[in-house]
Amino acid sequence: MRYSELMATDPDAIDAAFLDALRQHYSEEEIVELGLFIGFNLGYHTFFGTLKFYPLFSPDGRLLTQAESEKIYGPAPGSLQPSEHAK
């Protein structure tokens, strides 16, 4: 989770010490794969946010229309709302 948070809010904090800590639990290949997965997902969420694209699923997993999703998630998709770190 910390890796995701840093990639989204402070990528410069992912330094040698942080990567060494990850290596205690993950192989080099797993760290790269995890980083790619996080990066792609951050990009997808940013892109969908620019389209004002709402989540396709409800919190309980039901498939939603965009209108239904707006009723659940509010006037702006989560990707367009400021993060806690930006406040």
VENDA-V69269 format. One record per residue. N is the residue number from 1. RES is the residue in one letter. PHI is phi in degrees with one decimal (NA if undefined). Layout:
<<N:RES:PHI> <N:RES:PHI>>
//
This chain:
<<1:M:NA> <2:R:-63.4> <3:Y:-59.3> <4:S:-61.9> <5:E:-60.4> <6:L:-67.3> <7:M:-60.8> <8:A:-80.6> <9:T:-116.5> <10:D:-155.5> <11:P:-59.4> <12:D:-66.7> <13:A:-76.8> <14:I:-82.9> <15:D:-108.2> <16:A:-58.8> <17:A:-64.9> <18:F:-64.3> <19:L:-64.4> <20:D:-61.7> <21:A:-64.8> <22:L:-63.1> <23:R:-65.0> <24:Q:-70.3> <25:H:-122.1> <26:Y:-132.0> <27:S:-76.5> <28:E:-58.6> <29:E:-63.7> <30:E:-66.8> <31:I:-64.3> <32:V:-63.7> <33:E:-61.7> <34:L:-62.8> <35:G:-61.0> <36:L:-63.6> <37:F:-61.0> <38:I:-62.1> <39:G:-60.7> <40:F:-62.3> <41:N:-67.0> <42:L:-60.6> <43:G:-64.3> <44:Y:-59.4> <45:H:-63.7> <46:T:-64.5> <47:F:-61.1> <48:F:-61.7> <49:G:-61.9> <50:T:-66.2> <51:L:-89.3> <52:K:56.0> <53:F:-88.9> <54:Y:-86.4> <55:P:-56.5> <56:L:-80.7> <57:F:-125.8> <58:S:-76.3> <59:P:-57.1> <60:D:-92.7> <61:G:97.4> <62:R:-74.3> <63:L:-72.6> <64:L:-123.2> <65:T:-79.5> <66:Q:-62.9> <67:A:-65.2> <68:E:-64.4> <69:S:-63.4> <70:E:-61.0> <71:K:-63.0> <72:I:-78.6> <73:Y:-96.4> <74:G:100.7> <75:P:-70.0> <76:A:-137.1> <77:P:-55.3> <78:G:-53.0> <79:S:-70.2> <80:L:-99.9> <81:Q:-87.7> <82:P:-62.0> <83:S:-75.5> <84:E:-59.5> <85:H:-73.2> <86:A:-82.5> <87:K:-81.3>>
//
